[in-house]
Amino acid sequence: MAKAWEVAGIEESTSLGESAKLIITTKFREAFSFSEVVTTSEDIEVVHDMRVSLRRLWAAMTSFAHYFEDSKKFIKLSKHTRKLARKLGAVRDLDVLIEILQKQSQELVYNPSALFAIDYIVSHCYTERIQHRAKLFKYLEKLVQRSFETKFLEFFETIEITNNSSKKERKIFLNSLENFYEHDAKGSAESEALHQLRIAAKKLRYSLEFFEVCFQQPLTEQLKSLRQLQELLGDLHDCDVMVSLLKSYRPNKKIKLEIDLEIDLGLKELITYFKNKRANFLELFQNLWLQEFEVNFYNQLKPLLHSQINDV
């Protein structure tokens, strides 16, 4: 994955509102630096890089929205940014599915039924990927025709930040921490609960990264722990997605053809395989939560975030 761009121009005297503008414009430039390569390269990592940059951009626009929320133009720019992120996500999700299946095929080399089912699904994923790439390219071309990059940067570089948001400023980073703990799913094995915690963890991670930039306050250990948690939640989510996908490919009617019997057998074996992997990841997640996040993580971060914002 490409290295994230550093946000230049933020000093100790820079207001939080001006820092927000610099973060947003930097993340935007970073994301759109990949746009041409996305449409000309078959490298799946380029799509991933642009998507990650757009996620951080969207997180920044959401976190600092109170500075711009009175502007209809901000709402319109946000809408286009989010739509582009979704189209990138549709391609990236298929890349991940294909990558997971192909990786598992190496572990299941002695299971011909499972391998047969994997080849069957991967071929369908490639077909879908072509369709979603075409939609992504069409939308990128539409943004070029509408001069989206120019309009976006002009808006954020010229808008004046007012000083009527001090109360909201004090809550920006604390809110992301509180929201994360509202989704505490340590005692749950439910897919949706864990998925919501994963989303909250992403938002918290981006928020803490913005905090580091705005206040030059390193949060190295906290971000390291959060990345570890995100990775486990991501592994859990991948297993849930795979089980759901595999079930969707199972025949809905009485099986008669030999090839259908082979595919169905392979799908059953793959479903069992991913359910077992999920159980292992769930145990690792629950142990990590109890060790790192049950009390320590919150107690370390809250006073730090609170003290910095009090100085805004």
ABEGO torsion letter per residue (X at the ends): XBBBBBBBGBBAABBAAAAAAAAAAAAAAAAAAAAAAAAABABAAAAAAAAAAAAAAAAAAAAAAAAAAABAAAAAAAAAAAAAAAAAAAAAAAAAAAAAAAAAAAAAAABAAAAAAAAAAAAAAAAAAAAAAAAAAAAAAAAAAAGAAAAAAAAAAABBBBAAAAAAAAAAAAAAAAAAAAABAAABABAAAAAAAAAAAAAAAAAAAAAAAAAGBBAAAAAAAAAAAAAAAAAAAAAAAAAAAAAAABBABBBABAAAAAAAAAAAAAAAAAAAAAAAAAAAAAAAAAAAAAAAAAAAAAAAAAAAAAAX
